[in-house]
């Protein structure tokens, strides 16, 4: 089988390319720009394109499949050639489903928590030596790749993203997977550029629930009112398993989960992560892992990459970075750190970086999301607005949206970094939330400087 990737350099795309290569499929690819770590990883396996850019001559009738990434455009010259030749063109999720039709498909959906829940499930299964295929949206400790596809594994665990599939496939990714076993963690409006109203956004999760195969099941967060209503009203004849946050305590900066055998210390913390853990437990039980074995394995789970990742610590200071950018995630993450370190000053920094977060009509969604922080900083780059061709926003608009009494707004990366360097970090928890890097901040260097 010969497969060509158009836009092979993306985080998800290059991992799928590696997975197919390791499965014994002949893989080629192209892109107009490839950043690290994709570049080095593709190069290591001999999959890095010899020349950067698009070339329709790469496309010929010997190709069995074209996989089209979101980074490409609908008028991409290689795509146009593939359409002329009537080749089989797949979006990323379409091809995943094509490879997984004969497997039991486990799909983790939701506006927040899906990467962490998927990572928890894979950690538990790996701990007990249970091999499965998978696709997850972050690099996990102990796993070489983010996608694994084999001929022999019975299960495939998929992180179900609600964003669009490709430039010519405008269905949300998780609508393609047709789960046998599903989970829905929460619904909080995101991707305003695609789903302009909350009703539009909720509808995607209704379609996902209805796509579960007959006789399948869904585990759902009953503490989320939108999820609860949607799942319980679904006419789909599937089994429904509600879950909620388990009992836990915090002592001396350590979170203890209440289990039938007594309190068990965890590496992770935060109410939202304990809720994620409850969902992961249900899914693992559906996959044949009993409760005691789940607890044994989850005790050593340290979290997914960029999700409440500790980058520095000493006796009176701790520094975390987190991928949080959507309002619900910002609020949950900020609350988690404050509850874990209630006696320390919490300095919470947020970069507005995505299309939704920089949209003036969406800013009001951030009201009170940083309320648990003793001091808050919001950073955004005016140049990012220009690149995205969006209407400018002012520091006053930011301050009005967040409604925090001790909030500073920065639009200059150098000034923001100077602010961080000038702080006294005694008895402080520093939280850095962003899907970017604050205009060039080196997180590891900052951590070393603070410690």
C-alpha positions in Angstrom: 0.0 0.0 0.0 1.3 3.5 -1.0 0.0 6.5 1.0 0.9 10.1 0.5 0.4 12.8 3.1 -0.5 16.4 2.0 0.7 18.5 5.0 2.7 15.8 6.7 4.4 18.1 9.2 1.4 18.6 11.6 1.5 17.1 15.1 -1.3 14.6 14.4 -0.3 14.0 10.7 3.3 13.2 11.2 2.4 10.8 14.0 -0.1 9.0 11.7 2.6 8.9 9.1 5.0 7.2 11.5 2.3 4.8 12.6 1.6 3.7 9.0 5.4 3.4 8.3 5.8 1.2 11.4 2.8 -0.9 10.2 4.7 -1.6 6.9 2.9 0.8 4.6 5.0 2.9 2.1 4.6 6.5 3.1 5.5 9.8 1.4 4.6 13.3 2.2 4.9 17.0 1.5 4.5 20.3 3.3 5.3 24.0 2.9 6.8 24.2 6.4 7.8 21.6 9.0 8.8 22.6 12.6 10.4 20.6 15.4 9.8 18.0 16.7 8.0 16.8 13.6 11.0 17.5 11.4 13.5 15.4 13.4 11.0 12.6 14.0 10.2 12.3 10.3 13.8 12.5 9.4 14.7 9.7 11.8 12.3 7.3 10.0 13.3 8.5 6.5 10.0 10.2 5.9 11.1 13.9 5.8 10.4 15.4 2.3 13.6 16.0 0.4 12.2 19.4 -0.7 9.8 21.7 1.1 6.8 22.9 -0.8 4.0 21.4 -3.0 4.7 19.5 -6.2 1.8 18.0 -8.2 4.3 15.6 -9.8 4.5 13.7 -6.5 0.9 12.6 -7.2 0.3 9.7 -9.5 -2.0 6.7 -10.0 0.2 4.3 -8.0 -1.0 5.9 -4.8 -3.6 4.0 -2.9 -4.6 6.8 -0.6 -4.1 10.5 -0.1 -4.4 11.8 3.5 -5.2 15.5 3.6 -4.3 17.6 6.6 -6.0 20.8 7.9 -2.9 22.9 7.2 -3.4 22.4 3.4 -5.8 24.6 1.4 -8.7 23.5 -0.8 -6.7 24.8 -3.9 -3.5 22.9 -2.9 -1.9 21.8 -6.2 -1.2 18.3 -5.0 -4.9 17.9 -3.9 -6.1 19.2 -7.2 -3.9 16.6 -9.1 -5.3 13.9 -6.8 -8.8 14.9 -7.6 -8.0 15.0 -11.3 -6.8 11.4 -11.0 -9.8 10.4 -8.9 -7.6 9.0 -6.2 -8.9 8.0 -2.8 -8.6 11.1 -0.6 -9.1 10.8 3.1 -9.1 13.3 6.0 -7.1 12.2 9.0 -10.1 10.8 11.0 -11.6 9.1 7.9 -8.4 7.2 7.4 -8.2 6.3 11.1 -11.7 4.8 10.8 -10.7 3.0 7.7 -7.9 1.3 9.6 -10.1 0.6 12.6 -13.4 -0.7 11.2 -12.7 -4.3 12.5 -11.7 -3.1 15.9 -13.6 -2.2 19.1 -13.5 1.6 18.9 -13.2 3.5 22.2 -13.7 7.3 21.6 -13.1 9.9 24.3 -15.0 13.2 23.5 -15.7 16.5 25.3 -14.6 20.1 25.2 -12.1 19.5 28.0 -10.3 16.6 29.6 -10.2 14.3 26.6 -6.4 14.2 26.2 -6.0 13.5 29.9 -8.6 10.8 30.0 -7.2 9.1 27.0 -3.7 9.3 28.5 -5.0 7.8 31.8 -6.6 4.9 29.9 -3.5 4.2 28.0 -1.3 4.5 31.1 -3.4 1.9 32.9 -3.5 -0.5 30.0 0.2 -0.2 29.4 0.9 -0.7 33.2 -0.9 -4.0 33.0 0.7 -5.0 29.7 -2.6 -4.8 27.6 -1.7 -3.8 24.1 -4.1 -1.6 22.1 -4.0 0.7 19.1 -4.5 4.3 19.9 -4.5 8.0 18.8 -4.0 10.7 21.4 -3.4 14.4 21.1 -0.2 14.7 23.2 3.1 13.0 23.6 2.8 10.6 26.5 5.6 9.5 28.9 6.7 6.0 27.9 5.1 6.1 24.5 7.2 6.7 21.4 4.4 7.9 19.1 1.0 9.5 19.5 -0.6 7.1 17.0 -0.4 3.3 17.0 -2.0 1.1 14.3 -1.5 -2.7 14.1 -3.1 -5.6 12.3 -3.7 -7.6 15.5 -4.9 -5.5 18.4 -8.6 -5.8 19.2 -9.1 -2.3 20.7 -8.3 1.1 19.5 -8.6 4.1 21.9 -9.2 7.4 20.1 -9.2 11.0 21.4 -12.3 12.4 19.7 -11.7 16.0 18.7 -14.7 18.2 17.7 -12.7 20.4 15.3 -13.0 20.1 11.5 -11.4 17.1 9.6 -9.9 18.7 6.5 -10.3 21.6 4.1 -12.7 19.5 2.0 -14.2 17.5 4.9 -16.0 19.9 7.2 -17.3 17.3 9.6 -15.9 17.3 13.2 -13.3 14.6 13.5 -15.2 12.6 16.1 -18.2 12.2 13.9 -16.2 9.7 11.8 -15.3 7.2 14.4 -18.7 5.4 15.2 -17.7 4.3 18.7 -18.5 1.0 20.3 -17.5 2.5 23.7 -17.7 6.3 24.2 -17.1 8.9 26.8 -18.3 12.5 27.0 -16.5 14.7 29.6 -18.0 18.1 29.3 -19.4 20.7 26.9 -18.1 24.3 27.1 -18.3 26.5 24.0 -15.1 26.6 21.9 -14.1 27.0 18.2 -16.2 30.1 17.7 -14.7 30.4 14.2 -16.5 27.2 13.2 -19.4 27.1 15.6 -20.6 30.7 16.0 -23.3 29.9 18.6 -23.3 27.6 21.6 -26.3 25.8 20.2 -24.3 25.0 17.0 -21.5 23.7 19.2 -23.7 21.5 21.4 -25.3 20.0 18.3 -22.0 18.4 17.4 -21.9 16.4 20.6 -25.5 15.3 20.1 -24.5 14.0 16.6 -21.5 12.2 18.3 -23.8 10.5 20.9 -26.2 9.4 18.1 -23.2 8.0 16.1 -22.4 5.3 18.8 -23.1 1.9 17.3 -26.2 -0.1 18.3 -25.5 -2.0 21.5 -22.6 0.3 22.4 -22.2 2.4 25.5 -21.4 5.9 26.7 -19.9 7.0 30.0 -20.8 10.6 30.8 -19.9 13.3 33.3 -23.2 13.7 35.2 -21.9 16.9 36.9 -22.0 18.7 33.5 -25.6 19.8 33.0 -25.3 20.0 29.2 -23.8 16.6 28.9 -26.3 15.1 31.3 -29.3 16.5 29.4 -27.9 15.6 26.0 -27.0 12.0 26.9 -30.1 11.2 28.9 -32.4 12.6 26.1 -30.6 10.8 23.3 -32.9 8.3 21.6 -29.9 6.1 20.6 -30.5 2.6 22.1 -27.2 2.4 24.0 -26.1 1.8 27.6 -25.5 4.9 29.6 -23.1 5.1 32.6 -23.0 8.4 34.5 -19.9 9.2 36.6 -19.0 12.0 39.0 -16.0 13.3 40.8 -14.9 10.8 43.5 -14.2 11.8 47.1 -10.7 13.0 47.7 -8.6 15.0 50.2 -5.6 17.3 50.1 -2.9 17.1 52.7 0.4 18.9 52.6 0.2 19.5 48.9 -0.7 15.8 48.1 -4.0 14.7 46.8 -5.4 11.5 48.2 -8.2 9.5 46.4 -10.7 7.7 48.6 -10.7 4.0 47.5 -12.2 0.9 49.1 -8.8 0.2 50.5 -8.4 3.6 52.0 -6.9 6.9 50.9 -4.4 6.6 48.0 -1.9 9.3 47.1 -1.9 10.5 43.5 0.7 12.3 41.3 -2.1 14.5 39.7 -4.4 17.0 41.4 -7.4 19.2 40.8 -11.1 18.5 40.9 -11.3 18.4 37.1 -8.5 15.7 37.0 -10.3 13.6 39.7 -13.4 13.9 37.5 -11.3 12.8 34.5 -10.0 9.8 36.6 -13.6 8.7 37.3 -14.4 8.6 33.6 -11.2 6.8 32.8 -12.0 4.1 35.4 -15.4 3.4 33.7 -13.8 3.0 30.3 -11.0 0.8 31.6 -13.6 -1.4 33.3 -15.5 -1.7 30.0 -12.1 -2.8 28.5 -11.6 -5.6 31.1 -9.6 -3.8 33.8 -11.1 -4.3 37.3 -11.3 -1.6 39.9 -8.4 -2.7 42.0 -6.1 -3.0 39.0 -7.1 0.5 37.9 -6.2 2.0 41.2 -2.9 0.3 41.3 -2.0 1.7 37.9 -3.4 5.2 38.1 -1.4 6.0 41.3 1.7 6.4 39.1 0.1 8.5 36.4 1.8 11.9 36.2 -0.4 13.6 33.6 -0.3 14.3 29.9 2.3 16.5 28.3 1.5 20.2 28.8 -1.4 19.4 31.1 -0.5 20.8 34.6 3.1 20.0 34.0 5.4 20.9 36.8 8.5 22.6 35.4 10.3 23.7 38.6 9.9 23.4 42.3 11.7 24.2 45.6 10.6 24.3 49.2 8.6 27.6 48.9 7.9 27.8 45.2 6.4 25.7 42.4 6.0 26.5 38.7 3.4 24.8 36.4 2.6 25.2 32.7 -0.6 24.1 31.2 -2.2 24.0 27.7 -5.4 25.7 29.1 -6.8 28.5 26.9 -10.6 27.9 26.7 -12.5 29.6 29.5 -13.7 26.3 31.2 -10.1 25.0 31.2 -8.6 28.2 32.5 -11.1 28.3 35.4 -10.6 24.6 36.3 -6.8 24.8 36.1 -6.5 28.0 38.2 -8.8 26.5 40.8 -6.9 23.3 40.9 -3.6 25.0 41.6 -5.0 27.3 44.3 -6.8 24.4 46.1 -3.6 22.4 46.0 -1.5 25.2 47.4 -4.0 27.3 49.4 -1.4 29.0 51.6 0.7 30.3 48.7 0.2 33.3 46.5 -1.1 32.1 43.2 0.3 34.1 40.2 -1.7 33.0 37.2 -0.7 34.0 33.7 -2.8 33.4 30.6 -1.9 33.9 27.0 -4.8 34.7 24.6 -3.6 32.9 21.5 -6.4 31.1 19.7 -9.0 32.5 17.3 -11.8 32.1 19.9 -9.8 33.7 22.8 -8.9 36.7 20.7 -12.4 37.3 19.4 -14.0 40.4 21.1 -17.4 38.8 21.1 -16.1 35.8 22.9 -14.1 37.6 25.6 -17.0 37.8 28.0 -16.8 34.0 28.4 -13.6 34.6 30.5 -15.6 36.4 33.3 -14.3 35.2 36.7 -12.1 32.4 35.1 -9.1 33.8 37.0 -11.0 34.5 40.2 -9.0 32.0 42.3 -5.7 33.7 41.5 -4.2 36.2 44.0 -2.6 38.0 41.1 -3.4 37.6 37.4 -1.7 38.4 34.1 -3.1 38.3 30.6 -0.8 38.4 27.7 -1.7 38.8 24.0 0.2 39.8 20.9 -1.4 42.5 18.7 0.5 41.0 15.8 -1.3 37.7 16.3 -4.6 39.6 15.7 -3.1 41.0 12.5 -1.9 37.6 11.3 -5.4 36.2 11.9 -6.9 39.3 10.2 -9.0 40.0 13.3 -10.3 43.2 14.8 -8.0 44.8 17.4 -8.8 44.4 21.1 -7.7 46.8 23.8 -6.2 46.2 27.3 -9.4 47.8 28.7 -11.5 45.2 26.9 -9.4 42.5 28.5 -9.7 43.9 32.0 -13.5 44.4 31.6 -13.9 40.8 30.4 -12.0 39.1 33.2 -13.3 41.2 36.1 -10.3 40.5 38.3 -9.2 43.1 40.9 -5.5 42.4 40.6 -5.0 42.0 36.8 -2.2 43.2 34.6 -2.3 43.1 30.8 0.8 42.8 28.7 1.1 43.0 24.9 4.9 43.1 24.7 6.7 39.8 25.3 9.9 41.4 26.5 8.0 43.4 29.2 6.1 40.3 30.3 9.3 38.3 30.7 10.9 41.2 32.7 7.8 41.2 34.9 8.3 37.4 35.6 12.0 37.8 36.3 11.4 40.7 38.8 9.0 38.7 41.0 9.6 37.5 44.5 8.6 33.8 44.4 8.7 33.0 48.1 5.6 31.2 49.1 4.3 31.3 45.5 2.7 29.1 42.9 3.3 30.3 39.4 0.9 29.0 36.7 1.6 29.7 33.0 -1.4 28.8 30.8 -1.0 29.0 27.0 -1.3 27.0 23.8 1.6 29.2 22.6 4.8 30.5 24.3 4.0 34.1 25.2 5.9 35.4 22.2 9.1 33.5 22.8 9.2 32.5 26.5 11.5 29.6 27.2 9.7 27.8 30.0 12.6 25.6 31.1 15.0 28.6 31.3 12.4 30.5 33.4 12.0 27.6 35.7 15.7 27.3 36.3 16.0 31.1 36.9 13.2 31.0 39.5 14.7 28.1 41.4 
